Amino acid sequence: MTTGTSPRLFTGSSFYGFDKSCKCRYLLYRITDKIAILFPGFQRKQFLNKIGIIRSQKPLCTEWKMPELPEVETLCRQLVKTITGQTLLDILVLDSKLPEITELTGRRVSRVERRGKKILLSFDDGQILAVHLRMTGRLLWQEEVKEIPQYTRLILTFTAGRVFFIDPRRFLTIQKERDSSSYHGGVDPLQNLTPEYLAARGRPRKGSVKSFLLDQSVIAGIGNIYACEILHHAGIDPARPACRITDAQWHRIALSTKEVLGRAVACRGTTVSDWRDFHGRKGSFQHELRVYRRAGLPCPRCGKIVARCLIAGRGTYFCPGCQV
């Protein structure tokens, strides 16, 4: 499908770009979606199960890696290149937990940006769609659709292709916002993180420095993997109380945060379980991890054996030799 041209309802063997094998399924999704709105008692999922259109789906993977800032930034940059300027032709909600957003149909995407771990899609009429991937959500772009991907919760059809919102656990959220500046989370570590900010927020904290880095009200987007890697890069013991970190150490943490996260973005994130980018590709930062999931192996910096412990209930990987 060519960018800038609106596809007809039926074009040869395709329906909104779907091939024949997927056409009936898409139509049934759309028809039953409307029936469920008109008749609230209609058991849509049970009906589709009965006729074999969808079946009960259980997650195949029992260990999930929550998308963190590098993964969300990767998606945001890919969305900017792919859908900016595109017109939203059709919206298909497949999950009753998600709100109806039909009023966005026909609007053009004017801007895509990130606020913390939220992705904001701004439209030409001023409306904003905020997307949060939560635990297991991801977005997938397809220009030519052969099949609706498993666990799809929402489909946005644009002039050049489709965005599938996929989430096995149904935690992904979307909501409309009127102001992109309404975000009230922590500071963005890729943009304006400073040692002075870290020191000011960390001095009153008696908890561990790792728990401090994971606090989303202080720093937005850092999760377990990157907290372990940042503290190893900075040479800081993750169990050390934040109130005992010196100014020089806060300076190292700030630099390490930018370096580790920047490198992870360049690698399109870390795939240790189910993460895929906007085009369905794995990230590659997992090949550069220095301590995470390396317990029992030698530290690449000092040669000591990497250890694992629990800090605030989270598995924490560190080197007892060079992290002090």
C-alpha positions as CSV (number, residue, x, y, z in Angstrom):
1,M,0.0,0.0,0.0
2,T,1.4,3.4,-1.0
3,T,1.8,6.1,1.6
4,G,-0.6,9.0,1.2
5,T,-3.3,7.0,-0.6
6,S,-6.4,5.8,1.0
7,P,-7.2,2.1,0.4
8,R,-10.6,1.1,-0.9
9,L,-12.9,-1.1,1.1
10,F,-12.2,-4.0,-1.2
11,T,-9.2,-3.9,-3.5
12,G,-8.8,-7.1,-5.5
13,S,-8.2,-9.9,-2.9
14,S,-7.6,-7.5,0.0
15,F,-9.9,-5.8,2.6
16,Y,-8.2,-2.8,4.2
17,G,-5.0,-4.6,3.2
18,F,-5.9,-8.0,4.7
19,D,-5.7,-11.0,2.4
20,K,-8.6,-13.3,1.8
21,S,-7.8,-15.7,4.7
22,C,-8.1,-12.8,7.2
23,K,-11.0,-11.0,5.6
24,C,-13.8,-12.9,7.2
25,R,-12.2,-12.8,10.6
26,Y,-11.8,-9.0,10.4
27,L,-15.4,-8.6,9.3
28,L,-16.7,-10.8,12.2
29,Y,-14.6,-8.8,14.7
30,R,-16.1,-5.6,13.3
31,I,-19.7,-6.9,13.2
32,T,-19.6,-8.4,16.7
33,D,-18.0,-5.2,18.0
34,K,-21.0,-3.2,16.9
35,I,-23.5,-5.9,18.2
36,A,-21.8,-5.7,21.6
37,I,-22.4,-1.9,21.7
38,L,-26.0,-2.2,20.7
39,F,-26.8,-5.2,22.9
40,P,-24.7,-5.1,26.2
41,G,-25.8,-8.6,27.1
42,F,-24.2,-10.1,23.9
43,Q,-21.4,-12.4,24.9
44,R,-19.0,-11.5,22.1
45,K,-16.0,-13.5,23.2
46,Q,-18.0,-16.6,23.8
47,F,-19.6,-16.3,20.4
48,L,-16.3,-15.9,18.6
49,N,-14.9,-18.9,20.6
50,K,-17.9,-21.0,19.6
51,I,-17.6,-20.5,15.9
52,G,-13.8,-21.0,16.1
53,I,-12.7,-17.4,15.2
54,I,-10.7,-17.0,18.4
55,R,-9.7,-19.5,21.1
56,S,-8.6,-19.1,24.7
57,Q,-5.1,-17.8,24.6
58,K,-2.7,-18.4,27.5
59,P,0.7,-16.7,27.6
60,L,3.4,-19.0,26.3
61,C,6.1,-17.3,28.4
62,T,6.0,-17.3,32.2
63,E,8.8,-14.7,32.6
64,W,8.2,-11.2,31.3
65,K,10.5,-8.2,31.0
66,M,8.6,-5.0,31.4
67,P,9.4,-2.4,28.7
68,E,11.7,0.2,30.2
69,L,12.7,3.6,28.9
70,P,15.1,2.4,26.1
71,E,12.3,0.1,24.7
72,V,9.7,2.9,24.8
73,E,12.1,5.4,23.3
74,T,12.9,2.9,20.6
75,L,9.2,2.6,19.8
76,C,8.7,6.3,19.9
77,R,11.5,7.0,17.4
78,Q,10.2,4.3,15.0
79,L,6.6,5.7,15.3
80,V,7.9,9.2,14.4
81,K,9.4,7.8,11.2
82,T,6.5,5.6,10.3
83,I,3.2,7.3,11.2
84,T,3.9,11.1,11.4
85,G,1.7,12.7,8.8
86,Q,-0.4,9.6,8.3
87,T,-4.2,9.7,8.5
88,L,-6.0,7.3,10.8
89,L,-8.5,5.5,8.6
90,D,-10.0,3.0,11.0
91,I,-10.0,1.9,14.7
92,L,-10.8,-1.6,15.8
93,V,-11.0,-2.2,19.6
94,L,-10.8,-6.0,20.4
95,D,-10.5,-5.7,24.2
96,S,-13.5,-4.4,26.3
97,K,-11.0,-3.0,28.8
98,L,-9.9,-0.4,26.3
99,P,-12.0,2.8,25.8
100,E,-13.6,3.7,22.5
101,I,-11.7,6.3,20.5
102,T,-13.7,6.4,17.3
103,E,-13.6,10.2,17.2
104,L,-9.9,10.0,16.2
105,T,-10.9,8.4,12.9
106,G,-10.0,10.6,9.9
107,R,-7.5,12.7,11.9
108,R,-3.9,13.1,10.9
109,V,-1.0,12.4,13.2
110,S,0.9,15.6,13.7
111,R,3.5,14.6,16.3
112,V,4.7,11.6,18.3
113,E,6.6,12.1,21.6
114,R,7.5,10.3,24.8
115,R,6.8,11.4,28.4
116,G,8.4,9.0,30.8
117,K,7.2,5.6,29.6
118,K,4.1,7.0,27.9
119,I,3.9,7.5,24.2
120,L,1.8,10.4,23.1
121,L,0.2,10.5,19.6
122,S,-0.9,14.1,18.8
123,F,-3.5,14.6,16.1
124,D,-4.2,17.6,13.9
125,D,-7.3,18.6,15.8
126,G,-5.4,18.9,19.1
127,Q,-6.5,15.5,20.5
128,I,-3.8,13.3,22.1
129,L,-3.8,9.6,22.5
130,A,-1.6,8.4,25.4
131,V,-0.3,4.8,25.3
132,H,1.3,3.0,28.2
133,L,2.7,-0.5,27.5
134,R,2.7,-1.5,31.2
135,M,4.0,-5.0,31.9
136,T,3.8,-6.9,28.6
137,G,2.4,-4.5,25.9
138,R,4.1,-3.9,22.6
139,L,3.3,-2.3,19.2
140,L,3.7,-3.9,15.9
141,W,3.7,-2.2,12.4
142,Q,2.6,-4.1,9.3
143,E,2.1,-2.7,5.8
144,E,0.8,-6.0,4.4
145,V,-1.3,-8.0,6.9
146,K,-1.5,-11.7,6.5
147,E,-3.0,-12.5,9.9
148,I,-4.0,-10.7,13.1
149,P,-1.2,-11.3,15.6
150,Q,-2.0,-13.3,18.7
151,Y,-3.0,-11.2,21.8
152,T,-4.0,-8.2,19.6
153,R,-6.1,-5.8,21.7
154,L,-6.4,-2.8,19.3
155,I,-5.8,-2.1,15.6
156,L,-5.2,1.3,14.2
157,T,-5.3,1.5,10.4
158,F,-3.3,4.3,8.7
159,T,-2.9,5.1,5.1
160,A,0.3,3.1,4.8
161,G,-0.3,0.2,7.1
162,R,-1.5,-0.9,10.5
163,V,-0.4,-0.6,14.1
164,F,-1.3,-3.7,16.3
165,F,-1.5,-3.1,20.0
166,I,-0.5,-6.5,21.5
167,D,-0.6,-7.6,25.1
168,P,-1.0,-11.1,26.5
169,R,-1.9,-9.9,30.0
170,R,-4.2,-7.0,28.9
171,F,-2.3,-4.4,31.1
172,L,-1.7,-2.0,28.2
173,T,-3.7,1.2,28.5
174,I,-4.7,4.0,26.2
175,Q,-6.4,7.2,27.1
176,K,-7.2,10.6,25.5
177,E,-5.5,13.7,26.9
178,R,-5.8,17.3,26.1
179,D,-2.4,18.6,27.1
180,S,0.9,16.9,26.4
181,S,2.6,18.8,29.3
182,S,0.3,17.2,32.0
183,Y,2.9,14.5,32.8
184,H,3.9,14.6,36.5
185,G,6.4,11.7,36.7
186,G,10.1,11.8,37.5
187,V,12.8,13.5,35.5
188,D,13.7,12.0,32.1
189,P,17.2,10.5,32.3
190,L,17.9,10.9,28.6
191,Q,17.2,14.6,28.7
192,N,17.8,16.5,31.9
193,L,19.2,14.3,34.6
194,T,22.0,16.0,36.6
195,P,24.2,14.9,39.6
196,E,22.8,17.8,41.6
197,Y,19.2,16.6,41.1
198,L,20.1,13.1,42.2
199,A,22.0,14.3,45.2
200,A,19.1,16.6,46.3
201,R,16.5,13.8,46.0
202,G,18.8,11.0,47.3
203,R,20.2,12.6,50.5
204,P,17.0,12.2,52.6
205,R,16.5,8.6,51.5
206,K,17.6,5.8,53.8
207,G,16.7,3.0,51.4
208,S,19.2,1.5,48.9
209,V,20.5,3.4,46.0
210,K,19.0,0.8,43.7
211,S,15.5,1.3,45.1
212,F,16.1,5.0,44.6
213,L,16.8,4.6,40.9
214,L,13.7,2.4,40.5
215,D,11.5,5.1,42.0
216,Q,9.5,6.4,39.0
217,S,8.6,9.6,40.8
218,V,12.3,10.5,40.9
219,I,13.5,9.1,37.6
220,A,11.2,8.0,34.9
221,G,11.7,4.7,33.0
222,I,14.5,2.9,34.8
223,G,13.6,-0.7,35.6
224,N,15.4,-3.7,37.1
225,I,17.8,-4.5,34.3
226,Y,19.1,-1.0,33.7
227,A,19.4,-0.2,37.4
228,C,21.7,-3.2,37.8
229,E,23.7,-2.2,34.7
230,I,23.9,1.5,35.7
231,L,25.2,0.8,39.2
232,H,27.8,-1.7,37.9
233,H,29.0,0.8,35.3
234,A,29.3,3.4,38.0
235,G,31.0,1.0,40.5
236,I,28.4,1.5,43.2
237,D,27.1,-1.2,45.6
238,P,23.3,-1.4,44.9
239,A,22.6,-2.0,48.6
240,R,24.4,1.2,49.7
241,P,21.9,3.6,51.3
242,A,21.1,6.6,49.0
243,C,21.9,9.0,51.9
244,R,25.5,7.7,52.0
245,I,26.3,8.3,48.3
246,T,28.9,11.0,47.9
247,D,28.7,13.9,45.4
248,A,31.4,12.2,43.3
249,Q,29.4,9.0,43.2
250,W,26.2,10.8,42.2
251,H,28.2,12.3,39.4
252,R,29.3,8.8,38.3
253,I,25.7,7.5,38.5
254,A,24.4,10.4,36.4
255,L,27.0,9.8,33.7
256,S,26.5,6.0,33.8
257,T,22.7,6.4,33.5
258,K,23.1,8.4,30.3
259,E,25.7,6.1,28.8
260,V,23.9,2.8,29.6
261,L,20.5,4.0,28.5
262,G,21.9,5.7,25.4
263,R,23.6,2.5,24.4
264,A,20.5,0.5,25.1
265,V,18.4,2.8,22.8
266,A,21.0,2.4,20.1
267,C,20.6,-1.4,20.4
268,R,16.8,-1.0,20.2
269,G,16.3,-2.3,23.8
270,T,17.0,-5.6,25.6
271,T,15.3,-8.8,24.6
272,V,15.5,-11.3,27.4
273,S,12.0,-12.7,27.0
274,D,9.3,-11.2,24.7
275,W,10.4,-7.7,23.7
276,R,10.2,-6.8,20.0
277,D,10.5,-3.4,18.4
278,F,7.9,-1.7,16.1
279,H,8.9,-3.9,13.2
280,G,9.0,-7.2,15.1
281,R,12.7,-7.4,15.6
282,K,14.6,-8.3,18.8
283,G,16.7,-5.7,20.6
284,S,20.4,-6.5,21.0
285,F,21.5,-4.9,24.3
286,Q,21.2,-8.3,26.0
287,H,24.5,-9.2,24.3
288,E,26.1,-6.3,26.2
289,L,24.8,-6.9,29.7
290,R,27.7,-7.0,32.2
291,V,26.0,-8.2,35.4
292,Y,22.3,-8.8,34.8
293,R,21.6,-12.6,34.7
294,R,25.3,-13.3,34.9
295,A,25.4,-14.6,38.5
296,G,28.3,-17.1,38.9
297,L,30.2,-15.7,35.9
298,P,33.3,-13.5,36.1
299,C,32.9,-9.8,36.2
300,P,34.1,-8.3,32.8
301,R,35.8,-5.5,34.7
302,C,37.6,-7.1,37.6
303,G,37.2,-10.9,37.2
304,K,35.4,-11.4,40.5
305,I,32.3,-13.7,40.4
306,V,29.0,-11.8,39.8
307,A,26.5,-12.3,42.7
308,R,22.8,-12.1,43.0
309,C,20.7,-10.9,46.0
310,L,17.2,-9.5,46.6
311,I,16.8,-5.8,47.2
312,A,13.3,-4.6,47.8
313,G,12.0,-7.9,46.5
314,R,13.8,-7.6,43.2
315,G,16.6,-9.8,41.9
316,T,19.7,-7.7,41.9
317,Y,23.0,-8.6,40.1
318,F,26.2,-7.0,41.1
319,C,30.0,-7.5,41.4
320,P,31.2,-7.6,45.1
321,G,34.7,-6.9,43.8
322,C,34.3,-3.6,42.0
323,Q,31.0,-2.2,43.3
324,V,31.6,-0.6,46.6
